[in-house]
Amino acid sequence: MNFHEIRFPASLSFGSIGGPERRTEVVTLANGFEERNTPWAHSRRRYDAGMGLRSLDDVAALVDFFEARRGQLYGFRWKDWGDFKSSPPSQGVVDGDQLLGMGDESRKDFQLVKTYRSGEHSYFRPIAKPVAGRVHVQVSGDPVQQGVDYEIDVTTGVITFGHPPDLQAEVTAGFEFDVPVRFDIDQIRTSVANFQAGEVPEVPVVEVRV
Protein backbone atom coordinates (compact mmCIF):
# COMPACT_ATOMS: atom_id res chain seq x y z
CA MET A 1 0.00 0.00 0.00
CA ASN A 2 1.17 3.55 -0.72
CA PHE A 3 1.63 4.79 2.82
CA HIS A 4 4.37 6.77 4.54
CA GLU A 5 4.74 6.17 8.28
CA ILE A 6 5.17 9.86 9.02
CA ARG A 7 2.87 12.21 10.90
CA PHE A 8 1.58 15.44 9.43
CA PRO A 9 3.10 18.23 11.58
CA ALA A 10 1.00 18.24 14.74
CA SER A 11 1.43 22.00 15.10
CA LEU A 12 -0.37 22.41 11.77
CA SER A 13 -3.16 19.92 12.44
CA PHE A 14 -3.93 21.71 15.71
CA GLY A 15 -6.89 23.99 15.02
CA SER A 16 -8.09 22.02 12.01
CA ILE A 17 -11.73 21.05 11.71
CA GLY A 18 -13.14 17.63 10.92
CA GLY A 19 -14.47 14.40 12.31
CA PRO A 20 -16.25 11.16 11.43
CA GLU A 21 -18.72 10.70 8.62
CA ARG A 22 -21.12 7.84 7.92
CA ARG A 23 -22.90 6.68 4.78
CA THR A 24 -26.53 5.80 5.32
CA GLU A 25 -28.93 4.70 2.60
CA VAL A 26 -32.49 5.80 3.38
CA VAL A 27 -35.51 4.47 1.48
CA THR A 28 -38.94 5.95 2.22
CA LEU A 29 -41.69 3.39 1.74
CA ALA A 30 -45.17 4.08 0.34
CA ASN A 31 -46.64 3.98 3.85
CA GLY A 32 -44.23 6.68 5.05
CA PHE A 33 -41.99 4.38 7.06
CA GLU A 34 -38.27 4.28 6.34
CA GLU A 35 -35.74 1.54 5.77
CA ARG A 36 -32.20 2.55 6.65
CA ASN A 37 -29.00 0.63 5.91
CA THR A 38 -25.30 1.32 5.55
CA PRO A 39 -22.62 -0.27 3.36
CA TRP A 40 -19.93 0.94 5.79
CA ALA A 41 -19.00 -1.06 8.88
CA HIS A 42 -16.75 1.79 10.05
CA SER A 43 -16.92 5.55 9.89
CA ARG A 44 -14.51 7.59 7.80
CA ARG A 45 -12.95 10.81 9.01
CA ARG A 46 -12.36 14.00 7.07
CA TYR A 47 -10.37 17.10 8.03
CA ASP A 48 -9.26 20.45 6.62
CA ALA A 49 -5.52 20.85 7.03
CA GLY A 50 -5.66 24.47 5.90
CA MET A 51 -7.36 25.63 9.10
CA GLY A 52 -4.21 25.09 11.17
CA LEU A 53 -2.02 27.45 9.11
CA ARG A 54 -0.97 30.59 10.98
CA SER A 55 2.02 31.94 9.06
CA LEU A 56 3.73 31.81 5.68
CA ASP A 57 6.25 29.41 7.22
CA ASP A 58 3.32 27.09 7.97
CA VAL A 59 2.26 27.33 4.33
CA ALA A 60 5.79 26.40 3.25
CA ALA A 61 5.81 23.42 5.63
CA LEU A 62 2.47 22.28 4.22
CA VAL A 63 3.74 22.51 0.66
CA ASP A 64 6.88 20.55 1.60
CA PHE A 65 4.76 17.81 3.14
CA PHE A 66 2.30 17.79 0.22
CA GLU A 67 5.08 17.49 -2.36
CA ALA A 68 6.83 14.70 -0.44
CA ARG A 69 3.55 12.74 -0.42
CA ARG A 70 3.08 13.39 -4.17
CA GLY A 71 -0.35 14.84 -3.51
CA GLN A 72 -2.92 12.06 -3.08
CA LEU A 73 -0.48 9.27 -3.92
CA TYR A 74 0.89 8.46 -0.45
CA GLY A 75 -1.02 8.24 2.79
CA PHE A 76 0.32 9.50 6.11
CA ARG A 77 -0.46 9.79 9.81
CA TRP A 78 -2.69 12.54 11.18
CA LYS A 79 -3.19 13.58 14.80
CA ASP A 80 -6.85 14.27 15.49
CA TRP A 81 -6.55 16.60 18.47
CA GLY A 82 -10.13 15.91 19.45
CA ASP A 83 -9.73 12.11 19.50
CA PHE A 84 -6.19 10.78 19.73
CA LYS A 85 -6.11 8.57 22.82
CA SER A 86 -7.90 5.68 24.51
CA SER A 87 -9.02 7.75 27.49
CA PRO A 88 -11.40 10.72 27.74
CA PRO A 89 -9.79 14.04 26.67
CA SER A 90 -9.53 15.28 30.27
CA GLN A 91 -7.78 12.14 31.55
CA GLY A 92 -4.41 10.51 31.05
CA VAL A 93 -3.89 7.20 29.31
CA VAL A 94 -3.85 4.12 31.56
CA ASP A 95 -3.41 0.47 30.60
CA GLY A 96 -6.96 -0.46 31.57
CA ASP A 97 -8.68 2.00 29.25
CA GLN A 98 -9.90 -0.35 26.51
CA LEU A 99 -10.82 -4.04 26.54
CA LEU A 100 -9.17 -5.82 23.60
CA GLY A 101 -10.45 -9.31 24.26
CA MET A 102 -10.38 -12.35 26.52
CA GLY A 103 -7.64 -14.96 26.67
CA ASP A 104 -8.37 -18.54 25.59
CA GLU A 105 -4.91 -20.09 26.12
CA SER A 106 -4.26 -20.19 22.36
CA ARG A 107 -4.84 -16.69 20.97
CA LYS A 108 -1.69 -14.56 20.81
CA ASP A 109 -2.75 -11.65 18.59
CA PHE A 110 -5.02 -8.82 19.76
CA GLN A 111 -6.03 -5.80 17.67
CA LEU A 112 -6.10 -2.42 19.36
CA VAL A 113 -9.65 -1.06 19.43
CA LYS A 114 -11.40 1.93 20.90
CA THR A 115 -14.99 1.56 22.08
CA TYR A 116 -17.51 4.38 21.71
CA ARG A 117 -20.53 3.90 23.99
CA SER A 118 -23.88 5.62 24.24
CA GLY A 119 -26.58 4.00 26.32
CA GLU A 120 -26.80 0.30 25.52
CA HIS A 121 -25.11 0.64 22.15
CA SER A 122 -21.40 0.59 21.25
CA TYR A 123 -19.15 1.03 18.24
CA PHE A 124 -15.78 -0.72 18.15
CA ARG A 125 -13.19 1.19 16.13
CA PRO A 126 -10.05 -0.69 15.06
CA ILE A 127 -6.89 1.31 15.77
CA ALA A 128 -4.26 0.65 13.11
CA LYS A 129 -1.75 3.44 13.77
CA PRO A 130 -0.78 3.57 17.45
CA VAL A 131 1.97 5.98 18.49
CA ALA A 132 5.26 4.22 19.25
CA GLY A 133 6.10 4.27 22.95
CA ARG A 134 2.57 5.31 23.91
CA VAL A 135 0.94 1.88 24.23
CA HIS A 136 0.50 0.27 27.66
CA VAL A 137 -0.96 -3.21 28.14
CA GLN A 138 -2.18 -5.28 31.06
CA VAL A 139 -3.53 -8.81 31.46
CA SER A 140 -6.08 -9.46 34.21
CA GLY A 141 -5.11 -6.15 35.83
CA ASP A 142 -1.36 -6.83 35.84
CA PRO A 143 0.85 -4.62 33.64
CA VAL A 144 2.95 -6.47 31.06
CA GLN A 145 6.14 -5.25 29.42
CA GLN A 146 6.69 -4.59 25.73
CA GLY A 147 9.70 -6.45 24.39
CA VAL A 148 9.40 -9.05 27.15
CA ASP A 149 5.77 -10.18 27.31
CA TYR A 150 4.50 -8.83 24.00
CA GLU A 151 5.39 -6.94 20.83
CA ILE A 152 3.31 -4.38 19.00
CA ASP A 153 3.27 -3.56 15.31
CA VAL A 154 2.78 0.21 15.17
CA THR A 155 1.87 -0.03 11.46
CA THR A 156 -1.14 -2.30 12.07
CA GLY A 157 -2.04 -1.92 15.77
CA VAL A 158 -1.71 -5.66 16.43
CA ILE A 159 -0.32 -6.79 19.79
CA THR A 160 1.37 -10.22 19.78
CA PHE A 161 2.04 -12.03 23.06
CA GLY A 162 4.92 -14.43 23.45
CA HIS A 163 2.70 -16.65 25.59
CA PRO A 164 -1.10 -16.77 25.04
CA PRO A 165 -3.04 -15.12 27.88
CA ASP A 166 -4.78 -17.55 30.23
CA LEU A 167 -8.39 -18.60 29.79
CA GLN A 168 -10.79 -15.70 30.45
CA ALA A 169 -7.90 -13.32 31.18
CA GLU A 170 -8.89 -9.74 30.28
CA VAL A 171 -6.47 -8.08 27.88
CA THR A 172 -6.69 -4.30 28.10
CA ALA A 173 -4.64 -1.41 26.79
CA GLY A 174 -4.21 2.33 26.94
CA PHE A 175 -2.69 4.16 24.00
CA GLU A 176 -2.35 7.21 21.81
CA PHE A 177 -2.98 6.85 18.10
CA ASP A 178 -2.98 8.58 14.72
CA VAL A 179 -5.50 8.41 11.87
CA PRO A 180 -4.27 7.03 8.51
CA VAL A 181 -5.17 9.65 5.90
CA ARG A 182 -4.25 11.08 2.50
CA PHE A 183 -4.72 14.44 0.85
CA ASP A 184 -8.04 14.60 -0.99
CA ILE A 185 -6.68 16.97 -3.64
CA ASP A 186 -3.78 17.00 -6.09
CA GLN A 187 -3.38 20.78 -6.08
CA ILE A 188 -2.76 23.40 -3.40
CA ARG A 189 -3.52 26.99 -4.34
CA THR A 190 -1.84 29.58 -2.13
CA SER A 191 -1.49 33.36 -2.34
CA VAL A 192 0.70 35.49 -0.12
CA ALA A 193 -1.71 38.41 -0.48
CA ASN A 194 -4.74 36.35 0.41
CA PHE A 195 -3.01 34.67 3.34
CA GLN A 196 -1.91 38.01 4.80
CA ALA A 197 -5.51 39.14 4.47
CA GLY A 198 -6.64 36.26 6.63
CA GLU A 199 -7.66 33.79 3.93
CA VAL A 200 -6.21 30.29 4.14
CA PRO A 201 -6.33 27.57 1.48
CA GLU A 202 -8.70 24.64 1.79
CA VAL A 203 -6.67 21.44 2.12
CA PRO A 204 -9.04 18.48 2.54
CA VAL A 205 -7.68 15.32 4.12
CA VAL A 206 -9.58 12.01 4.18
CA GLU A 207 -9.11 8.79 6.16
CA VAL A 208 -7.94 5.70 4.27
CA ARG A 209 -8.51 2.02 5.03
CA VAL A 210 -5.33 0.17 5.96
Secondary structure, DSSP 8 states (H G I E B T S, - for coil): --EEEEE--HHHHTT-EEEEE---EEEE-TTS-EEEE-S-SS-EEEEEGGGG--SHHHHHHHHHHHHHTTTTTSEEEE--TTS-BSS-TTS---TTSEEEEE--SS--EEE-EEEEEETTEEEEEE---EEEEEEEEEETTEEE-BTTTEEEETTTTEEEESS---TT-EEEEEEEE-EEEEES-S-----HHHHHTT-----EEEE---
